[in-house]
Amino acid sequence: MAQAPVMGGAGTGVSPPGQRIRVWYPFLIGYVLLAVAWLALGAVVTVAGYWPSAHAVFAAAGGPGSAGWTGAWARGVLAGARSSEPVGQAVLDYLFSVVNLAIAAALWWHGRRDRTARLLTVAMVGSAAAFNLQAHADISVVEAAFRVPAAVWWVVLVLLHGVGGVAYVVALTLFPTGRWDIGGPARWLAGAAVGGCVAGAPALLAFSAGGHPHPLTFVVFFGTVTPLVGLVAQRHRARHGSTLDVRRQSRLLFTALTMALTLAVVLGAVTVALSWLHVPGLTLYAPMTSDAGSLYEPTALVFWFVRLVFAAIPCALLIVAARTWSWKVERFFGRGLAYPLITVLLGTVFLVLVAGINAIFAGGGGVLAVGLAVLAVAVLFQPLRIQVERLLDRLVYGSTPVPYAVLARVADLSRAAETDHPDLAALAEAVAGGLDASFCRITLRLPDLGDRHHQWPAGAALPAEHVTFPLLHNGERVGAMTVDRTSVTRLTGDRRRLVDDLAGVLGPVLRNSRLGVELADQLRKARRRSEAIAASRRRGVAEMDRERQALERDLHDGAQHHLVALRTAVGLIEHELAHRRPRAARERLGHVVDQVDTTRRVLTDTAAGMFPVTLADRGLLPALAEQFRDVEPAVDLDVDGVVAGRRFPPAVESAVYFACLEAVGNARKHAPGAAVRVRVRAEDRWLAFRITDDGPGFAFGATDLPETHGLHGIGDRTNAVGGTLTVHSAPGAGTTVAGRIPW
């Protein structure tokens, strides 16, 4: 984040490196040192005023006869200690100052090259010292010590108060882009407001220096003028910003400034009312007030609130500028701002009622006053909450909140079922309602499965005049949104931007929906694959059982007969030899040799039906070549050098061998006379085979093998060793049987 802008989009509001960078850092360092020195001197004055031992040290150092800088400083600290604010107020003052400096450090760290973050950094550093009432005792310190002229203090006050305040105002007008990109009449109005602030800051300083309460000028400038200037600039960006992010961030800042201004006005009115009713606890010590009788003024409530808001708004800017925040967070942020206003309003009602009833009964209202106030608050809470939320919606989204209400509706529908796909038909209906369209179709792009359309009204034909907007996610087209052209041509500027906002919201929704559809399709394919493997294994078991029975029959009907005859012939030879008839035994021995050859041939033929001897001894290419050598018409056998020059696992060779034989047999059976080609290739870790013929072909479904025993047998063999089989055929286009088996 050190090199990335915090307050705006990529490349917006970022000052290029160079001369401005070299000027910025020395200025910031000097400004921080000035503010810290101002605060430190005020803290020393506080310690000298409320810690007796410290007061004694300074009294000894600045006593009669003391000279030099040490004595002058000691006398100045003692003079300032006489105008120190109460210790509790001083602690709260320094607490706010420390928070302001911490926020300034965070702004600098996260946005060192962002123009808005720099201005806010200066504003927070300046406010830490300028609005610390205790630190203003520094004026008494230096005047008593060195008799510094008033002109010097004007320089310090302008640096701390004026520069910090103007930087704060300018930052609010430049957020979030960091540029002065306001157009139309709002540009001139915002410029006049900023110019008024620049000219008004010295005027307010003169007002304070003229004996008027310093906290009052602070409240006027930062409680009313600053939010008003920010509202002028942000109102234009919230409705006419160049991008969705700019409009979203401006809307949230506009809401925050509206809340700050409203609460400041309400608390100001409460302060006036409670002061008139003589309610205690509202006084604030103002060291800069020259009139000793006016050192305490009843502005504590609104002063501390404005200081809190002054520090909270930069924190809010850091939050709303984060790119990871969604529409849900925006709604939560907007609703969250409503409750402070509700709290202040109801608290005002409570305090005014209690104070008023006590005034009527001359302080004797007691429990009755509290009870009636609590009852009033309870009755007003719900209607007040509804009205405040409606007011915020109107402030954020304008007088016609329908466009952004549909965005909220789209977001809600997208999250309606976390374990299922979003209802794209309902989304189409919500979009149509927001655009006042008579037709809306949302298309989900599925490259491998075919596009899917969800529309409102269901079953309606596509209008002849329509407009299609692409829906993108990270630059990839994931779908489209189609509406009737009439709804687009009559869009106002706000609603036209709504189309872009809807496209930005629907892109991630369709991306997630596509992932869900593709996952479901893969699960269906896996389920079908497992079912096919199970069926293949069942057929394999049945086929093995049939082959076993056939083998038993062949052995019983063929080989067994020859073996029995051979055993009988050997027994006769033994009989002839036992009776000493060697000539007869020799004649029978010749017959035995013929019987042995016959038996060997029968056993060889039987074994060849189980597993080819050539395949077991020499490999796949010789076995296929032997099978196709003398067939008519000839089979074109094409085997690459890798297959011809090496051996593969026996199960793989056997599966390819029998698959090729079965496929060629099917071609001979169903396409007699057709040219047949057998091709075998080694591809990475797969052994691939392809058998093609130019026969008449046939038609079958796209997902299942045709109902023929031969093709199912080939499929079972390939499935049994983890392979795949595909069949392509069409009437008049021949047939191709292709398979791949891992090895």
Buried (B, 14 or more C-beta within 10 A) or exposed (E): EEEEBBBBBEEBBBBEEEEEEEEBEEEBEEBBEBBBEBBEBBBBBBBBBBEEEBBEBBBEBBEEEEEEEEBBBBBBBBBBBEBBBBEEBBEBBBEBBEBBBEBBBBBBEBBBBBBBBBBBBBBBBBBBBBBBBBBBBBBBBBBBBEEBEEEEBBEBBBBBBBBBBBBBBBBBBBBBBBEEBBEEEBBEBBBEBBEBBBEBBBEBBEBBBEEBBBBBBBBBBBBBBBBBBBBBBBBBBBBBBEBBBBBBBBBBBBBBBBBBBBBBBBBBEBBEBBBEBEBEEBBBBBBBBEEEEEBBBBBBBBBBBBBBBBBBBBBBBBBBBEEEBEBEBBBEBBBEBBEBBBEBBBBBBBBBBBBBBBBEEEEEBEEEBBEBBEEBBEEBEEEBBEBBBEBBBEBBBBEEBBBBBBBBBBBEBBEEEEEEBBBBBBBBBBBBBBBEBBBBBBBBBBEEEEEBBBBBEEEEEEBEEBBEBEBBBEEEEBBBBBBBBBBBEEBEEBBEBBBEBBBBBBBBBBBBBBEBBBEEEEEEEEEEEEEBBEBBEEBBEEBEEEEEEEBEEBBEEBBEEBBEBBEEBBEBBEEBBEEEEEEBBEEBBEBBEEBBEEBEEBBEEBBEEEEBEBBEEBBBBBBBBBBBEEEEEEBEBEBBEEBBEEEBEEBBBBBBBBBBBBBBEBBBEBBEEBBBBBBBBBEEEBBBBBBBBBBBBBEBEEEEBBEBEBBBBBBBBBBBBBBBBEBEBEEEEBBBBBBBBEB
